[in-house]
Amino acid sequence: MKIFIITSLCILSTHLLFGQSYLLQGFVAEFDGMLLNRAKLTITGSKFQQEIRTLPPNAWYSISLAPGTYDVTAETPGYQAKRKTVTIKSADEFLNFEMQPLPLPSRLDKDTLQIGVIYDPPMFWFKGDIDTLGVTYELGKLLQKDIKKPFKYHLIGYLSSPALLKEGKLDILLGGFIPSLHYPKDILWSDPFMNANFRLVVPVGSPINNMEDLKKSEKLVIGHYAEPAVVEWIEKNLPNVEHIGYDISDWYKNLADGKVDAIINEYPYAKESIKPYKDILKFIEEPLNHQSYAICIAPQDFRLLQAVNQSLHNIRNNKDYRKNYKKYLNEEVPKVVEPHIKMGETDIRRYPTRREYLVQPGDNLRIIAKRYLGSEAQWKEIWFLNFTRYELDGLKKLQENIILRLPTNVEEH
């Protein structure tokens, strides 16, 4: 009894001398729940500042503070610092931090974006020495305005363009690019912005008028532009024909001169290129396949990809864009643009994926990565592969019953 009275008096004396104090405590974690041990917290109050760190195994911190208002800043490498204010009155307080990863590095951080374009009417060309014209040019102006970054244009060729993008000399390729297996697998593709189905061009009076005629004809020679997607399509769908690729500006002359039996060219180029030969060549309206043009984005730049896709969405209903689309292509902006993936012809992502996974209740990317790729650290490989498909936001909770693509060989990425 005496011991209790003496102890109580000592505590009361301490409170009178030094004032009451209470615990401020909590944990620091990534927004998906992963605990962040050794995170630094800076607690600042009136005439007071102290740094502490979260401790393993549960990323917990605890500090004794006098009543008052404090600013608490949590910091850890790779994450955005977060600041909160807490007022301690007459009880212990809990203050937890959910940290957001720093944004991925992006070419959006540059002052000017470098844009590669192909000189090829009706997408992009010059009239005289000063006027720049075409659907691509008009689209580029609107993209530049919407993304709020200056564009610097560079005229390039189709064959050299992927290397320039991968080497970092260009940030975006804008024009008649069709996602194809022949492009480097780590190049990103935007949402489609224009239908670009392959069309058939033949001499007036030719017995070839459709796909069935192409398959039945013997010893057929087909001319095409030297672009990877058309080579891929011809070799898959017309394996018995001979085909010749051209990269010259007036390659339709070879059909007019009888050097080839037919031309396969995507719309809208076919409709434009046939104009000088309209009396001797004919354009077959029925499409041979279903595909679209997309914008090429520099490898792994998902922030830029997201910005471009958002801009394309904003631009579709823009009056100026619709006016120029009609002007150069003589048709309205389509309500639905053909997707990249159509009967296996092309694939928006160039990852070698042959596995799929149905998301189960309680799953997150770390769990799936550990189970199927051997390490939680590989979650970003799954994220990269499905980012555009499902608009995944980092490691936030996955929607149940969606199908995720899983990479077959992480080392390749």
Secondary structure, DSSP 8 states (H G I E B T S, - for coil): -HHHHHHHHHHHHHHHHH---EEEEEEEEETTS-B-TT-EEEEEETTEEEEEE-BTTTTEEEEEE-SEEEEEEEE-TTB--EEEEEEESSS-EE--EEE-B-----GGGSSSEEEEEE-BTTTBEEETTTEEESHHHHHHHHHHHHHT--EEEEEE-TTTHHHHHHTTS-SEEESS----TTS-TT-EE----EE--EEEEEETT-S--SHHHHHH-SS-EEEEES-HHHHHHHHHH-TTSEEEEE-STTTTHHHHTTSSSEEEEETTHHHHHTGGGTTTEEEE-S-SS--EE--EE-TT-HHHHHHHHHHHHHHTT-HHHHHHHHHHHSS---SS---S-STTS--SS-S---EEEE--TT--HHHHHHHHHS-GGGHHHHHHHHHHHHT--TTS---TT-EEEE-S-GGG-
